[in-house]
């Protein structure tokens, strides 16, 4: 136990109560409830995290159009305001619930639990959680998902995993999006993956263009594998 | 107005959510112990936890207003990143900005030993 500084306390007019619990114990407990709820229904939940503007919603629109016929999907959209994203998801053909977080910068497990009550996804389906665009705090809050998917676009800089190690250190998949723009930007895909693997060794990485559809099959294969694993 | 938003966890500072969660744990413990005042709270925060010390200190003061922990001191023990390098077969502290790379041999280690901590360690209460 690393509590050497506790010894410095003046024990004469105060006493110390040892607690030793996770700071986010309440969230973690609710996330465990979600995880069991998903498992009972053989539902795979993915938590999509990224900076604003990485193309998450475009990636989802194309995924729904390409896979939706065979794989039922619902989307929980976290955003600080507006219904724009959920309107796009519904137009693509999936049920969606927008949970505006106000000025909150991340989704928490309790919000997801309430969203599941409303959406009632069917057994064997895919639940995609589009977290608030932010690379720090969504890393802290377990939602009960099967995997965290970090999405990065080539317009953002290949050193982003080094700048935001918290998120990439807990990611289960890195999706590099907008590769159709590679000829116009100074972005090295290999270097980006190396930067991500410096904080998450062995991290699987897929480079796609959600706009043109290039290499989207690799992403679809990963989704199918995640449903088996 | 601000206090109301913060009470609902609605703010851009994620340390506010962390502070409220912390306070939740402290409140429960205070009830169990039958104490009405908390002098200090000790937490352990890892370098890879994504928590900024100053932001958490600020958030603690705001979150604990009118609570059992109002005016209490938040003592943050910062835990540096330590990985187990399988290549060197030993614990190593990666250099800042180098991810999990072993500073000795350059291998990326998959095992984080310390750095993810986010623990409510203890509280000090009047005797």
Interface residues (C-beta under 8 A of the other chain):
Chain A: X2 X3 X5 X6 X9 X12 X13 X14 X15 X16 X17 X18 X19 X20 X21 X22 X23 X24 X25 X26 X27 X101 X102 X103 X104 X105 X106 X108 X136 X137 X139 X140 X141 X161 X162 X165 X166 X167 X169 X195 X197 X198 X199 X200 X201 X202
Chain B: X5 X8 X9 X10 X11 X12 X13 X14 X17 X18 X21 X22 X24 X25 X26 X29 X33 X39 X42 X43 X44 X48 X49 X50 X51 X75 X77 X79 X97 X98 X99 X100 X101 X108 X109 X110 X112 X118 X119 X120 X121 X122 X123 X124 X125 X126 X127
